[in-house]
Amino acid sequence: MVRDHTVDLWTHPELAAAVANEDWAGLLRTYRRLTGISQTKLGKLTGLAQPDVSAIERGRRRVMSAEVRQRITAGLGVPAELRGADRPRAGAGGETDGVPRLGLAACAPDADLLARVTTVVDGTKRVDTATLDWLDRLLAEHRRAEDVIGSRPLVTIMRQQLRTVMDLHAGARGALADRVVLLASEHAQFLAWMAQDQADTATALAWYDRSHEWALEAGDADMAATTLNMKAHMAWSNGRATRCVRLAEASQWSAPDSSLGVQAMAVQMAARGHALSGEADDTRRLLDEGQDLMTRAAERPEEQPPWMYFYDETWFRLQRGMAELHLRAWSRAIGHLTDGLAALPDDYRRDKTWYRACLTHALAGANEPEQSLTVALRTVPDAAVVGRPHAWGELHTAAAVLLRRGATAEGRQLVAALREHD
């Protein structure tokens, strides 16, 4: 049996997240990708016909019955601790407004802390510092998990975690109440980012507005400025150059006391807006300014907010590459993106997927069709899982550039690969 050779398979974060979210399509696709088995063989393990496996993977059939769920979990050998059936369900404190409760028992570092969180939510105790420290740590871990598995598996979990944070507010007093509000703002900003990552602009804007309001209430300049920076990023994603620049500038003048790292992000966001407009001089001037701020921030890491953990020289080099891509400075873009990708840790899977898609586009623009296709084929499988919709769109753009420039064979190969994984 295949699963006899995959004892550690279920420690993989994508599989664990798929089980936790009852994402049956993602579970089957990921299991097959990790084990290399066919739909037919997977069907034999689970008692499903190959067409049924295909329909589930493509989202054409929803897994509704307990019998089919049991076939899948038993056939694939899903560990008992991961199975949805072993988690509390509706009517037993398991759901609120149809959203599954966060699995506190699975995340809590010790029983005492779990009891403290549970009783605080019930309103029978006041909030304490240790509880908020734990929730800070939990949010940080989810941010890093999203770097690996993408946003889709985490949205439901984070919405419920925010509910948990808001439940704490009634029991908080004084400085702890401000800290709860800031924690809520950080959760809202993360939810906004995940909505933006899935191209749900309306939801993202609503969460950024809520995050900004709570940041102002908590008196935190860093988060207030960050929400404006991320709105600028959204404007850039939608091709709105002037709005991107104006929001980035608003981040700077509205929160002059923000940390150097947050200021650096605002400046490089403005640079990206100018790059969209083809304004090379302003773009490169601002990127130089932003890099200076970022270098100074790196010398004072204790002053930077925790959500800026990714902000370093490697990330900034990749940002330069993306700006040069917009300026159609293909050689510059290829150099920055190649160097940045070589230094980017492997656990930044989502970011690696995005920047490889950008490199694919830059190579196509530079009339390097074979290299472009090589990078693209390496990128497509990850883009299908963690890179949508932005990396997916960039790969389609690269295919169009290849075809337009006469690299018909490479362009068609890339289109075929995208269709295969669509």
C-alpha positions, 0 to 999 in steps of 0.5 A: 500500500502506498501509505505504508511508505508515507509514515511522515506524510501527514506532517506536511502542512498542506495536507494537515490544512486540507484535513482541518478545513475539510478541503477534499479537493485539495486533500486528494490533489496534494496527496497524489502530488506528494505520493506520485500515485494516479487517480485510479490508484487513489480511487482503489485506496478510497473505494471511489471510481477514477471519474469521481476522484477527478470530479472531486479534485476539479471541484465539480463534485462536493463531498457531502456524505459522511460515508464518502468522507470516511472512505477518504480518511480511512483509505488514505490513512489520515491520523485520528488527531487530524480528522474532522470527526474528532473535532467539536461540531455544532451544538457542542461549542464547535461552531459560531455562525457556521464557522468552525472554532479554532482548535485551541487544544491543538495549538496551546503550549500548555494546559494551564494556558488553554484553560486561561484562554477558554475561561477568558472567552467565557467571561469568567476571568479577566485577560492577563499578559500571558494569554495575550503573549500566547495569541501574539505567538499564535498569530506570528506562527500563522503568518509564517505558515501562510508563507508556505501553504498560501492563504486559502487554508488559513482564512477560516482559522483566522476569522475564528481566531479574531472572534476569540480576540474580540471576545477578550475585550470585555474582560480587558482593562487599561493597557491590556484593553489597548493591547487587545484592540491592537491584536484585533487590528493585526488579525484584521490586517492579516485577513485583509492580506489573505483576501487581497491574495485571493483577489477579493478586493472588496473584502480586503478593503473592508478588513484594511479599513477595520484594521486601520480604525482599530490601530488608531484606537490603540494608538499604534502608528506602525499598524496604521501606516501598514494598512495604508501601505497595503492599500497602496499594494492593492492599488498597484496590483490593480494597475492604479499607479496614482492611487498607489503613490498617493496612499504610500505618501499618506502612510508617510505623512499620517504616521511620521512616528512609524518605525524605519521598516514601515517607512521603508515599505511606504517609500518602496510602495511609492516607487512601485507606483511610479514604475507602473507609470513608466517613470524610471527616474522617480522609481529608482530614486525612491528605491534608493531612499527606501533601501537606505531606510531598510538598511537603517531599520536592520540595525535596530531590529528591536524597534520593528513591528513583528509583522515586518519579519520578512523585510530584509535585503533579499526582499528589497532586491526582489522588489527592485526586480519587480519595479524594473519589470514594470519599466521593461528594463528586462536585464535589470529585472532578471539580475535582481530577481535571479539574485533575490530568488537565490537568497530567498529561503525555501520556506517562503514558498508563496513568495518564491512562486510569485517572483519566479513567475515575474522572472518568467515574464522578464526572461520572455521580455528579454527574448530568452524563450528557453530560459523563460519556459524552464523557469515557468515549468518549475513554477506552474505546479506551485502556482496552482496551489499557493500562487493564485491568482497573481502568480497564475496571471503573471505566467499567463502574461509571460505566455502571451509575451512568448507568443507575441515575440514569435516563440511559438513552441515555448508559448504553447508549451507554457499554455498547455502546462497552465491548462493541465494544472488549471 
